[in-house]
């Protein structure tokens, strides 16, 4: 199992064992997993490791004694000066003996799991209560504007284009969650106020309305109070660092958007299962003719018929993985744009979340205690 993780398309070299919470890093030269030696930077190591694995944040960390049967160079130690957010943890480690014999245990925020048993979308079907517990409705003056995804007890991720000038009074935004209805009619619904909105300052249509480039269509929202997770309210995982999308991989897009291009918005959350389309195909002259940049991807069918639509904007495109023994859903995309809805050779276009992991991490750390609307440029990775 462990080796298959390393060899997967995610190129993940980190794991936290469910059995003992010990942080392990794969040593590619010796082709085996090693524990990480305790140091003064344990909190930072825990945070960065959880982020790299797509868990958003560390809930806790602790120190325990190393196994007795360890030999020379059987551990990784930390070069503390090299340890920074947005940089893979491996670059700050070196093989060592771990003289004090103490290693790190880490508990990451759980994510991407549907707690209940399983039983703008065009051509989709009604979702069941609790099926997509990270889906939220972003409402301005009580009216649904966009979708969004819960990524932690404080933060929601959505699209930059949901926050044009006329929608920048933070006090008028509410986040509705815990329900498949976009109105507060069910018993599990929770409505939370928004404290902070951070959108990408290089989302060019906000710079010049005539610009057609929709790259960097991403935003995060901080809530005024932390969420209590329930069967109906759960965070989704982010992609792992180095995550690469697979052409043809199936994902699910959900939202309350229009049921057809000139239609009305859905009252019940819709879900549609669509395959990822390669950039080469999607940039073809009969598709989007080179409008799809490296910060986006397309998903849908050549013949159309199933797609995201207006009102789904900012919502999730998720896919499950088996990186761990538990199947988890990861937020691969954010509903961004498209020509029409469900038209042939005009699939939905999504913000490629894996390209924005340092940006998301930086925005959450920098603006955690800064109410209001902020724009933030590209995160600087060392």
Order of alpha helices (4+ residues) and beta strands (2+ residues): alpha-beta-beta-beta-alpha-beta-beta-beta-beta-beta-beta-beta-beta-beta-beta-beta-beta-beta-beta-alpha-beta-beta-beta-beta-alpha-beta
